[in-house]
């Protein structure tokens, strides 16, 4: 089954799809090996890992596409990616969809923030008009080659104009052809319930540790009415915490021996990245050379 077809099925299934975030191919492999059925890549973790910069539109579309390609080639599960604002007008949106599709993603989203955008849980966001976002959605739909490629429309208008306007936009975005709808950063469970009641489309909930939206369980999100739950920053935050703790230990003690119980071993890491499979393939092709 194509990854796009599988991802579409997972989104439309009755059981909520849990989408942990990856920031690179290695973290995506860890997500896959943990047993999750799909993985996502956001602009926040990509900016943090590639540039050590915040999510304020510094990362280019081609940099994101390259990171998506590395991830999609590293794992067998579908990859859902952040298409930012579409990186420009309708012409840019069309190219964004085509480039991500060629990189092997199973779906992507675009949002209605003005450029330069920022993380959806940061202050000071501004959004484009509903009408401009609708034509971006239509351009994205027309640009995809695979009809199973899932396109999500995100609105950040709740923080700017309130929940009534956000729901109105969400409904219109679904009518314009978006397969999934994402109302970013509702500040309460009550708002989340209302969004799920009034928007008749598959909906995504964004669980950002320390963000504006309450962190609740995936079972609770499913009961509210969400089809997809993403935890986009969990691997990034865990990795940054672990790396900082390890370096603090090394700096203070002159050794990592006191931290090794919190680190993966040399052998386990080689197993994680598939060393034995690489060696087996080398042996297969080199058997005639070495006898």
C-alpha positions as protocol buffer text, in pm:
chain_id: "A"
residue {
  index: 1
  type: UNK
  ca { x: 0 y: 0 z: 0 }
}
residue {
  index: 2
  type: UNK
  ca { x: 127 y: 348 z: -83 }
}
residue {
  index: 3
  type: UNK
  ca { x: 224 y: 559 z: 215 }
}
residue {
  index: 4
  type: UNK
  ca { x: -27 y: 823 z: 107 }
}
residue {
  index: 5
  type: UNK
  ca { x: -309 y: 568 z: 95 }
}
residue {
  index: 6
  type: UNK
  ca { x: -207 y: 423 z: 432 }
}
residue {
  index: 7
  type: UNK
  ca { x: -192 y: 765 z: 591 }
}
residue {
  index: 8
  type: UNK
  ca { x: -534 y: 858 z: 457 }
}
residue {
  index: 9
  type: UNK
  ca { x: -676 y: 536 z: 599 }
}
residue {
  index: 10
  type: UNK
  ca { x: -517 y: 604 z: 938 }
}
residue {
  index: 11
  type: UNK
  ca { x: -663 y: 956 z: 948 }
}
residue {
  index: 12
  type: UNK
  ca { x: -1012 y: 834 z: 857 }
}
residue {
  index: 13
  type: UNK
  ca { x: -1013 y: 533 z: 1090 }
}
residue {
  index: 14
  type: UNK
  ca { x: -1228 y: 548 z: 1402 }
}
residue {
  index: 15
  type: UNK
  ca { x: -920 y: 519 z: 1625 }
}
residue {
  index: 16
  type: UNK
  ca { x: -729 y: 844 z: 1671 }
}
residue {
  index: 17
  type: UNK
  ca { x: -397 y: 864 z: 1486 }
}
residue {
  index: 18
  type: UNK
  ca { x: -111 y: 960 z: 1718 }
}
residue {
  index: 19
  type: UNK
  ca { x: 159 y: 1155 z: 1534 }
}
residue {
  index: 20
  type: UNK
  ca { x: 481 y: 1206 z: 1732 }
}
residue {
  index: 21
  type: UNK
  ca { x: 711 y: 1469 z: 1590 }
}
residue {
  index: 22
  type: UNK
  ca { x: 1060 y: 1402 z: 1459 }
}
residue {
  index: 23
  type: UNK
  ca { x: 1333 y: 1656 z: 1397 }
}
residue {
  index: 24
  type: UNK
  ca { x: 1557 y: 1437 z: 1180 }
}
residue {
  index: 25
  type: UNK
  ca { x: 1584 y: 1086 z: 1034 }
}
residue {
  index: 26
  type: UNK
  ca { x: 1723 y: 934 z: 1355 }
}
residue {
  index: 27
  type: UNK
  ca { x: 1440 y: 1063 z: 1574 }
}
residue {
  index: 28
  type: UNK
  ca { x: 1190 y: 944 z: 1311 }
}
residue {
  index: 29
  type: UNK
  ca { x: 1347 y: 597 z: 1325 }
}
residue {
  index: 30
  type: UNK
  ca { x: 1303 y: 599 z: 1704 }
}
residue {
  index: 31
  type: UNK
  ca { x: 937 y: 696 z: 1662 }
}
residue {
  index: 32
  type: UNK
  ca { x: 890 y: 410 z: 1418 }
}
residue {
  index: 33
  type: UNK
  ca { x: 1064 y: 155 z: 1639 }
}
residue {
  index: 34
  type: UNK
  ca { x: 848 y: 262 z: 1934 }
}
residue {
  index: 35
  type: UNK
  ca { x: 550 y: 130 z: 1737 }
}
residue {
  index: 36
  type: UNK
  ca { x: 380 y: 444 z: 1609 }
}
residue {
  index: 37
  type: UNK
  ca { x: 202 y: 419 z: 1275 }
}
residue {
  index: 38
  type: UNK
  ca { x: 310 y: 758 z: 1134 }
}
residue {
  index: 39
  type: UNK
  ca { x: 541 y: 1048 z: 1212 }
}
residue {
  index: 40
  type: UNK
  ca { x: 540 y: 1423 z: 1156 }
}
residue {
  index: 41
  type: UNK
  ca { x: 801 y: 1693 z: 1090 }
}
residue {
  index: 42
  type: UNK
  ca { x: 732 y: 2051 z: 1193 }
}
residue {
  index: 43
  type: UNK
  ca { x: 907 y: 2377 z: 1123 }
}
residue {
  index: 44
  type: UNK
  ca { x: 979 y: 2435 z: 1493 }
}
residue {
  index: 45
  type: UNK
  ca { x: 1189 y: 2118 z: 1546 }
}
residue {
  index: 46
  type: UNK
  ca { x: 1350 y: 2150 z: 1203 }
}
residue {
  index: 47
  type: UNK
  ca { x: 1455 y: 2510 z: 1273 }
}
residue {
  index: 48
  type: UNK
  ca { x: 1578 y: 2413 z: 1617 }
}
residue {
  index: 49
  type: UNK
  ca { x: 1782 y: 2114 z: 1501 }
}
residue {
  index: 50
  type: UNK
  ca { x: 1918 y: 2249 z: 1172 }
}
residue {
  index: 51
  type: UNK
  ca { x: 1976 y: 2614 z: 1261 }
}
residue {
  index: 52
  type: UNK
  ca { x: 1954 y: 2628 z: 1642 }
}
residue {
  index: 53
  type: UNK
  ca { x: 1706 y: 2909 z: 1577 }
}
residue {
  index: 54
  type: UNK
  ca { x: 1342 y: 2967 z: 1677 }
}
residue {
  index: 55
  type: UNK
  ca { x: 1044 y: 2897 z: 1453 }
}
residue {
  index: 56
  type: UNK
  ca { x: 1017 y: 3243 z: 1292 }
}
residue {
  index: 57
  type: UNK
  ca { x: 1032 y: 3162 z: 919 }
}
residue {
  index: 58
  type: UNK
  ca { x: 1410 y: 3136 z: 893 }
}
residue {
  index: 59
  type: UNK
  ca { x: 1407 y: 2788 z: 740 }
}
residue {
  index: 60
  type: UNK
  ca { x: 1350 y: 2777 z: 365 }
}
residue {
  index: 61
  type: UNK
  ca { x: 1116 y: 2548 z: 177 }
}
residue {
  index: 62
  type: UNK
  ca { x: 1405 y: 2358 z: 15 }
}
residue {
  index: 63
  type: UNK
  ca { x: 1569 y: 2297 z: 353 }
}
residue {
  index: 64
  type: UNK
  ca { x: 1242 y: 2154 z: 484 }
}
residue {
  index: 65
  type: UNK
  ca { x: 1199 y: 1940 z: 173 }
}
residue {
  index: 66
  type: UNK
  ca { x: 1550 y: 1799 z: 215 }
}
residue {
  index: 67
  type: UNK
  ca { x: 1482 y: 1712 z: 579 }
}
residue {
  index: 68
  type: UNK
  ca { x: 1153 y: 1550 z: 478 }
}
residue {
  index: 69
  type: UNK
  ca { x: 1329 y: 1345 z: 213 }
}
residue {
  index: 70
  type: UNK
  ca { x: 1585 y: 1215 z: 462 }
}
residue {
  index: 71
  type: UNK
  ca { x: 1308 y: 1113 z: 700 }
}
residue {
  index: 72
  type: UNK
  ca { x: 1081 y: 952 z: 441 }
}
residue {
  index: 73
  type: UNK
  ca { x: 1373 y: 745 z: 314 }
}
residue {
  index: 74
  type: UNK
  ca { x: 1473 y: 639 z: 666 }
}
residue {
  index: 75
  type: UNK
  ca { x: 1137 y: 500 z: 780 }
}
residue {
  index: 76
  type: UNK
  ca { x: 863 y: 280 z: 639 }
}
residue {
  index: 77
  type: UNK
  ca { x: 580 y: 465 z: 813 }
}
residue {
  index: 78
  type: UNK
  ca { x: 405 y: 767 z: 652 }
}
residue {
  index: 79
  type: UNK
  ca { x: 544 y: 1117 z: 708 }
}
residue {
  index: 80
  type: UNK
  ca { x: 324 y: 1425 z: 753 }
}
residue {
  index: 81
  type: UNK
  ca { x: 500 y: 1761 z: 719 }
}
residue {
  index: 82
  type: UNK
  ca { x: 468 y: 2133 z: 788 }
}
residue {
  index: 83
  type: UNK
  ca { x: 428 y: 2333 z: 468 }
}
residue {
  index: 84
  type: UNK
  ca { x: 439 y: 2661 z: 661 }
}
residue {
  index: 85
  type: UNK
  ca { x: 243 y: 2938 z: 482 }
}
residue {
  index: 86
  type: UNK
  ca { x: 304 y: 2762 z: 150 }
}
residue {
  index: 87
  type: UNK
  ca { x: 616 y: 2980 z: 130 }
}
residue {
  index: 88
  type: UNK
  ca { x: 445 y: 3258 z: -61 }
}
residue {
  index: 89
  type: UNK
  ca { x: 145 y: 3310 z: -288 }
}
residue {
  index: 90
  type: UNK
  ca { x: -58 y: 3052 z: -478 }
}
residue {
  index: 91
  type: UNK
  ca { x: 229 y: 2985 z: -719 }
}
residue {
  index: 92
  type: UNK
  ca { x: 462 y: 2913 z: -429 }
}
residue {
  index: 93
  type: UNK
  ca { x: 198 y: 2694 z: -265 }
}
residue {
  index: 94
  type: UNK
  ca { x: 173 y: 2479 z: -578 }
}
residue {
  index: 95
  type: UNK
  ca { x: 551 y: 2434 z: -589 }
}
residue {
  index: 96
  type: UNK
  ca { x: 562 y: 2355 z: -218 }
}
residue {
  index: 97
  type: UNK
  ca { x: 308 y: 2076 z: -262 }
}
residue {
  index: 98
  type: UNK
  ca { x: 490 y: 1931 z: -564 }
}
residue {
  index: 99
  type: UNK
  ca { x: 831 y: 1941 z: -397 }
}
residue {
  index: 100
  type: UNK
  ca { x: 711 y: 1775 z: -77 }
}
residue {
  index: 101
  type: UNK
  ca { x: 521 y: 1516 z: -276 }
}
residue {
  index: 102
  type: UNK
  ca { x: 837 y: 1431 z: -471 }
}
residue {
  index: 103
  type: UNK
  ca { x: 1020 y: 1398 z: -139 }
}
residue {
  index: 104
  type: UNK
  ca { x: 789 y: 1111 z: -45 }
}
residue {
  index: 105
  type: UNK
  ca { x: 562 y: 1266 z: 217 }
}
residue {
  index: 106
  type: UNK
  ca { x: 214 y: 1129 z: 283 }
}
residue {
  index: 107
  type: UNK
  ca { x: 60 y: 1466 z: 363 }
}
residue {
  index: 108
  type: UNK
  ca { x: 131 y: 1827 z: 452 }
}
residue {
  index: 109
  type: UNK
  ca { x: -37 y: 2138 z: 584 }
}
residue {
  index: 110
  type: UNK
  ca { x: -38 y: 2506 z: 507 }
}
residue {
  index: 111
  type: UNK
  ca { x: -149 y: 2782 z: 742 }
}
residue {
  index: 112
  type: UNK
  ca { x: -313 y: 3123 z: 729 }
}
residue {
  index: 113
  type: UNK
  ca { x: -48 y: 3326 z: 910 }
}
residue {
  index: 114
  type: UNK
  ca { x: 112 y: 3627 z: 748 }
}
residue {
  index: 115
  type: UNK
  ca { x: 477 y: 3590 z: 651 }
}
residue {
  index: 116
  type: UNK
  ca { x: 705 y: 3583 z: 843 }
}
residue {
  index: 117
  type: UNK
  ca { x: 509 y: 3335 z: 1052 }
}
residue {
  index: 118
  type: UNK
  ca { x: 595 y: 3211 z: 1398 }
}
residue {
  index: 119
  type: UNK
  ca { x: 521 y: 2911 z: 1616 }
}
residue {
  index: 120
  type: UNK
  ca { x: 147 y: 2886 z: 1676 }
}
residue {
  index: 121
  type: UNK
  ca { x: 194 y: 2905 z: 2053 }
}
residue {
  index: 122
  type: UNK
  ca { x: 393 y: 3230 z: 2042 }
}
residue {
  index: 123
  type: UNK
  ca { x: 247 y: 3578 z: 2083 }
}
residue {
  index: 124
  type: UNK
  ca { x: 206 y: 3841 z: 1811 }
}
residue {
  index: 125
  type: UNK
  ca { x: 62 y: 3630 z: 1529 }
}
residue {
  index: 126
  type: UNK
  ca { x: -121 y: 3786 z: 1234 }
}
residue {
  index: 127
  type: UNK
  ca { x: -330 y: 3609 z: 970 }
}
residue {
  index: 128
  type: UNK
  ca { x: -416 y: 3665 z: 607 }
}
residue {
  index: 129
  type: UNK
  ca { x: -778 y: 3701 z: 493 }
}
residue {
  index: 130
  type: UNK
  ca { x: -1006 y: 3401 z: 474 }
}
residue {
  index: 131
  type: UNK
  ca { x: -1043 y: 3450 z: 100 }
}
residue {
  index: 132
  type: UNK
  ca { x: -666 y: 3450 z: 40 }
}
residue {
  index: 133
  type: UNK
  ca { x: -624 y: 3131 z: 240 }
}
residue {
  index: 134
  type: UNK
  ca { x: -906 y: 2963 z: 48 }
}
residue {
  index: 135
  type: UNK
  ca { x: -735 y: 3023 z: -285 }
}
residue {
  index: 136
  type: UNK
  ca { x: -414 y: 2882 z: -137 }
}
residue {
  index: 137
  type: UNK
  ca { x: -603 y: 2568 z: -38 }
}
residue {
  index: 138
  type: UNK
  ca { x: -749 y: 2535 z: -385 }
}
residue {
  index: 139
  type: UNK
  ca { x: -404 y: 2580 z: -539 }
}
residue {
  index: 140
  type: UNK
  ca { x: -265 y: 2309 z: -312 }
}
residue {
  index: 141
  type: UNK
  ca { x: -546 y: 2068 z: -402 }
}
residue {
  index: 142
  type: UNK
  ca { x: -493 y: 2127 z: -772 }
}
residue {
  index: 143
  type: UNK
  ca { x: -115 y: 2085 z: -744 }
}
residue {
  index: 144
  type: UNK
  ca { x: -107 y: 1740 z: -587 }
}
residue {
  index: 145
  type: UNK
  ca { x: -46 y: 1449 z: -821 }
}
residue {
  index: 146
  type: UNK
  ca { x: -166 y: 1176 z: -584 }
}
residue {
  index: 147
  type: UNK
  ca { x: -528 y: 1219 z: -479 }
}
residue {
  index: 148
  type: UNK
  ca { x: -450 y: 1031 z: -156 }
}
residue {
  index: 149
  type: UNK
  ca { x: -198 y: 1294 z: -47 }
}
residue {
  index: 150
  type: UNK
  ca { x: -366 y: 1445 z: 259 }
}
residue {
  index: 151
  type: UNK
  ca { x: -376 y: 1825 z: 270 }
}
residue {
  index: 152
  type: UNK
  ca { x: -447 y: 2000 z: 597 }
}
residue {
  index: 153
  type: UNK
  ca { x: -544 y: 2363 z: 647 }
}
residue {
  index: 154
  type: UNK
  ca { x: -437 y: 2530 z: 969 }
}
residue {
  index: 155
  type: UNK
  ca { x: -583 y: 2850 z: 1108 }
}
residue {
  index: 156
  type: UNK
  ca { x: -411 y: 3065 z: 1370 }
}
residue {
  index: 157
  type: UNK
  ca { x: -703 y: 3308 z: 1379 }
}
residue {
  index: 158
  type: UNK
  ca { x: -826 y: 3204 z: 1723 }
}
residue {
  index: 159
  type: UNK
  ca { x: -549 y: 3407 z: 1889 }
}
residue {
  index: 160
  type: UNK
  ca { x: -620 y: 3705 z: 1662 }
}
residue {
  index: 161
  type: UNK
  ca { x: -999 y: 3718 z: 1623 }
}
residue {
  index: 162
  type: UNK
  ca { x: -1138 y: 3466 z: 1872 }
}
residue {
  index: 163
  type: UNK
  ca { x: -1297 y: 3123 z: 1852 }
}
residue {
  index: 164
  type: UNK
  ca { x: -1604 y: 3223 z: 1650 }
}
residue {
  index: 165
  type: UNK
  ca { x: -1389 y: 3350 z: 1364 }
}
residue {
  index: 166
  type: UNK
  ca { x: -1159 y: 3049 z: 1390 }
}
residue {
  index: 167
  type: UNK
  ca { x: -1446 y: 2806 z: 1358 }
}
residue {
  index: 168
  type: UNK
  ca { x: -1594 y: 3002 z: 1068 }
}
residue {
  index: 169
  type: UNK
  ca { x: -1259 y: 2984 z: 888 }
}
residue {
  index: 170
  type: UNK
  ca { x: -1221 y: 2614 z: 966 }
}
residue {
  index: 171
  type: UNK
  ca { x: -1560 y: 2534 z: 815 }
}
residue {
  index: 172
  type: UNK
  ca { x: -1482 y: 2733 z: 499 }
}
residue {
  index: 173
  type: UNK
  ca { x: -1138 y: 2573 z: 467 }
}
residue {
  index: 174
  type: UNK
  ca { x: -1299 y: 2228 z: 472 }
}
residue {
  index: 175
  type: UNK
  ca { x: -1550 y: 2339 z: 208 }
}
residue {
  index: 176
  type: UNK
  ca { x: -1257 y: 2462 z: -6 }
}
residue {
  index: 177
  type: UNK
  ca { x: -1112 y: 2111 z: -19 }
}
residue {
  index: 178
  type: UNK
  ca { x: -884 y: 2065 z: 282 }
}
residue {
  index: 179
  type: UNK
  ca { x: -884 y: 1702 z: 396 }
}
residue {
  index: 180
  type: UNK
  ca { x: -794 y: 1778 z: 758 }
}
residue {
  index: 181
  type: UNK
  ca { x: -854 y: 2091 z: 965 }
}
residue {
  index: 182
  type: UNK
  ca { x: -627 y: 2228 z: 1237 }
}
residue {
  index: 183
  type: UNK
  ca { x: -743 y: 2511 z: 1464 }
}
residue {
  index: 184
  type: UNK
  ca { x: -422 y: 2607 z: 1641 }
}
residue {
  index: 185
  type: UNK
  ca { x: -382 y: 2674 z: 2014 }
}
residue {
  index: 186
  type: UNK
  ca { x: -731 y: 2650 z: 2170 }
}
residue {
  index: 187
  type: UNK
  ca { x: -667 y: 2746 z: 2534 }
}
residue {
  index: 188
  type: UNK
  ca { x: -925 y: 2521 z: 2698 }
}
residue {
  index: 189
  type: UNK
  ca { x: -1084 y: 2179 z: 2667 }
}
residue {
  index: 190
  type: UNK
  ca { x: -1420 y: 2354 z: 2630 }
}
residue {
  index: 191
  type: UNK
  ca { x: -1294 y: 2532 z: 2318 }
}
residue {
  index: 192
  type: UNK
  ca { x: -1161 y: 2203 z: 2184 }
}
residue {
  index: 193
  type: UNK
  ca { x: -1501 y: 2040 z: 2234 }
}
residue {
  index: 194
  type: UNK
  ca { x: -1676 y: 2324 z: 2054 }
}
residue {
  index: 195
  type: UNK
  ca { x: -1437 y: 2304 z: 1758 }
}
residue {
  index: 196
  type: UNK
  ca { x: -1503 y: 1932 z: 1725 }
}
residue {
  index: 197
  type: UNK
  ca { x: -1880 y: 1983 z: 1745 }
}
residue {
  index: 198
  type: UNK
  ca { x: -1901 y: 2257 z: 1484 }
}
residue {
  index: 199
  type: UNK
  ca { x: -1635 y: 2166 z: 1226 }
}
residue {
  index: 200
  type: UNK
  ca { x: -1749 y: 1866 z: 1022 }
}
residue {
  index: 201
  type: UNK
  ca { x: -1411 y: 1738 z: 905 }
}
residue {
  index: 202
  type: UNK
  ca { x: -1122 y: 1531 z: 1041 }
}
residue {
  index: 203
  type: UNK
  ca { x: -954 y: 1750 z: 1303 }
}
residue {
  index: 204
  type: UNK
  ca { x: -601 y: 1763 z: 1442 }
}
residue {
  index: 205
  type: UNK
  ca { x: -509 y: 1844 z: 1802 }
}
residue {
  index: 206
  type: UNK
  ca { x: -163 y: 1985 z: 1873 }
}
residue {
  index: 207
  type: UNK
  ca { x: -9 y: 1884 z: 2207 }
}
residue {
  index: 208
  type: UNK
  ca { x: 282 y: 2120 z: 2272 }
}
residue {
  index: 209
  type: UNK
  ca { x: 449 y: 2075 z: 2609 }
}
residue {
  index: 210
  type: UNK
  ca { x: 438 y: 2417 z: 2776 }
}
residue {
  index: 211
  type: UNK
  ca { x: 212 y: 2559 z: 2504 }
}
residue {
  index: 212
  type: UNK
  ca { x: -129 y: 2726 z: 2522 }
}
residue {
  index: 213
  type: UNK
  ca { x: -341 y: 2412 z: 2476 }
}
residue {
  index: 214
  type: UNK
  ca { x: -396 y: 2177 z: 2774 }
}
residue {
  index: 215
  type: UNK
  ca { x: -207 y: 1847 z: 2744 }
}
residue {
  index: 216
  type: UNK
  ca { x: -459 y: 1564 z: 2770 }
}
residue {
  index: 217
  type: UNK
  ca { x: -441 y: 1197 z: 2677 }
}
residue {
  index: 218
  type: UNK
  ca { x: -496 y: 1068 z: 2326 }
}
residue {
  index: 219
  type: UNK
  ca { x: -798 y: 874 z: 2454 }
}
residue {
  index: 220
  type: UNK
  ca { x: -951 y: 1198 z: 2583 }
}
residue {
  index: 221
  type: UNK
  ca { x: -878 y: 1368 z: 2251 }
}
residue {
  index: 222
  type: UNK
  ca { x: -1048 y: 1085 z: 2064 }
}
residue {
  index: 223
  type: UNK
  ca { x: -1350 y: 1107 z: 2293 }
}
residue {
  index: 224
  type: UNK
  ca { x: -1373 y: 1483 z: 2227 }
}
residue {
  index: 225
  type: UNK
  ca { x: -1381 y: 1415 z: 1853 }
}
residue {
  index: 226
  type: UNK
  ca { x: -1027 y: 1459 z: 1718 }
}
residue {
  index: 227
  type: UNK
  ca { x: -903 y: 1231 z: 1440 }
}
residue {
  index: 228
  type: UNK
  ca { x: -532 y: 1309 z: 1479 }
}
residue {
  index: 229
  type: UNK
  ca { x: -319 y: 1402 z: 1781 }
}
residue {
  index: 230
  type: UNK
  ca { x: 29 y: 1533 z: 1725 }
}
residue {
  index: 231
  type: UNK
  ca { x: 309 y: 1567 z: 1982 }
}
residue {
  index: 232
  type: UNK
  ca { x: 543 y: 1766 z: 1756 }
}
residue {
  index: 233
  type: UNK
  ca { x: 816 y: 1867 z: 2002 }
}
residue {
  index: 234
  type: UNK
  ca { x: 846 y: 1572 z: 2242 }
}
residue {
  index: 235
  type: UNK
  ca { x: 1151 y: 1413 z: 2077 }
}
residue {
  index: 236
  type: UNK
  ca { x: 1323 y: 1750 z: 2034 }
}
residue {
  index: 237
  type: UNK
  ca { x: 1270 y: 1854 z: 2395 }
}
residue {
  index: 238
  type: UNK
  ca { x: 1373 y: 1512 z: 2528 }
}
residue {
  index: 239
  type: UNK
  ca { x: 1687 y: 1508 z: 2313 }
}
residue {
  index: 240
  type: UNK
  ca { x: 1785 y: 1863 z: 2414 }
}
residue {
  index: 241
  type: UNK
  ca { x: 1731 y: 1782 z: 2781 }
}
residue {
  index: 242
  type: UNK
  ca { x: 1935 y: 1463 z: 2756 }
}
residue {
  index: 243
  type: UNK
  ca { x: 2220 y: 1621 z: 2561 }
}
residue {
  index: 244
  type: UNK
  ca { x: 2239 y: 1918 z: 2799 }
}
residue {
  index: 245
  type: UNK
  ca { x: 2243 y: 1690 z: 3104 }
}
residue {
  index: 246
  type: UNK
  ca { x: 2516 y: 1473 z: 2953 }
}
residue {
  index: 247
  type: UNK
  ca { x: 2732 y: 1775 z: 2869 }
}
residue {
  index: 248
  type: UNK
  ca { x: 2684 y: 1924 z: 3215 }
}
residue {
  index: 249
  type: UNK
  ca { x: 2800 y: 1595 z: 3364 }
}
residue {
  index: 250
  type: UNK
  ca { x: 3105 y: 1583 z: 3137 }
}
residue {
  index: 251
  type: UNK
  ca { x: 3195 y: 1946 z: 3211 }
}
residue {
  index: 252
  type: UNK
  ca { x: 3163 y: 1906 z: 3588 }
}
residue {
  index: 253
  type: UNK
  ca { x: 3325 y: 1564 z: 3632 }
}
residue {
  index: 254
  type: UNK
  ca { x: 3554 y: 1526 z: 3331 }
}
residue {
  index: 255
  type: UNK
  ca { x: 3382 y: 1201 z: 3232 }
}
residue {
  index: 256
  type: UNK
  ca { x: 3046 y: 1067 z: 3115 }
}
residue {
  index: 257
  type: UNK
  ca { x: 3072 y: 754 z: 3329 }
}
residue {
  index: 258
  type: UNK
  ca { x: 2818 y: 895 z: 3575 }
}
residue {
  index: 259
  type: UNK
  ca { x: 2565 y: 946 z: 3297 }
}
residue {
  index: 260
  type: UNK
  ca { x: 2601 y: 625 z: 3097 }
}
residue {
  index: 261
  type: UNK
  ca { x: 2293 y: 464 z: 3254 }
}
residue {
  index: 262
  type: UNK
  ca { x: 2091 y: 735 z: 3075 }
}
residue {
  index: 263
  type: UNK
  ca { x: 2258 y: 684 z: 2736 }
}
residue {
  index: 264
  type: UNK
  ca { x: 2201 y: 429 z: 2462 }
}
residue {
  index: 265
  type: UNK
  ca { x: 2491 y: 185 z: 2427 }
}
residue {
  index: 266
  type: UNK
  ca { x: 2729 y: 151 z: 2134 }
}
residue {
  index: 267
  type: UNK
  ca { x: 2575 y: -183 z: 2034 }
}
residue {
  index: 268
  type: UNK
  ca { x: 2216 y: -66 z: 2078 }
}
residue {
  index: 269
  type: UNK
  ca { x: 2281 y: 240 z: 1861 }
}
residue {
  index: 270
  type: UNK
  ca { x: 2431 y: 27 z: 1584 }
}
residue {
  index: 271
  type: UNK
  ca { x: 2120 y: -191 z: 1599 }
}
residue {
  index: 272
  type: UNK
  ca { x: 1899 y: 118 z: 1589 }
}
residue {
  index: 273
  type: UNK
  ca { x: 2055 y: 245 z: 1265 }
}
residue {
  index: 274
  type: UNK
  ca { x: 2067 y: -100 z: 1105 }
}
residue {
  index: 275
  type: UNK
  ca { x: 2439 y: -175 z: 1092 }
}
residue {
  index: 276
  type: UNK
  ca { x: 2387 y: -550 z: 1052 }
}
residue {
  index: 277
  type: UNK
  ca { x: 2165 y: -500 z: 746 }
}
residue {
  index: 278
  type: UNK
  ca { x: 2430 y: -278 z: 586 }
}
residue {
  index: 279
  type: UNK
  ca { x: 2703 y: -532 z: 655 }
}
residue {
  index: 280
  type: UNK
  ca { x: 2488 y: -813 z: 515 }
}
residue {
  index: 281
  type: UNK
  ca { x: 2428 y: -620 z: 194 }
}
residue {
  index: 282
  type: UNK
  ca { x: 2799 y: -543 z: 162 }
}
residue {
  index: 283
  type: UNK
  ca { x: 2878 y: -911 z: 206 }
}
residue {
  index: 284
  type: UNK
  ca { x: 2624 y: -1009 z: -59 }
}
residue {
  index: 285
  type: UNK
  ca { x: 2775 y: -783 z: -325 }
}
residue {
  index: 286
  type: UNK
  ca { x: 3136 y: -847 z: -228 }
}
residue {
  index: 287
  type: UNK
  ca { x: 3124 y: -1227 z: -198 }
}
residue {
  index: 288
  type: UNK
  ca { x: 3277 y: -1282 z: -542 }
}
residue {
  index: 289
  type: UNK
  ca { x: 3556 y: -1033 z: -472 }
}
residue {
  index: 290
  type: UNK
  ca { x: 3658 y: -1192 z: -144 }
}
residue {
  index: 291
  type: UNK
  ca { x: 3557 y: -1551 z: -222 }
}
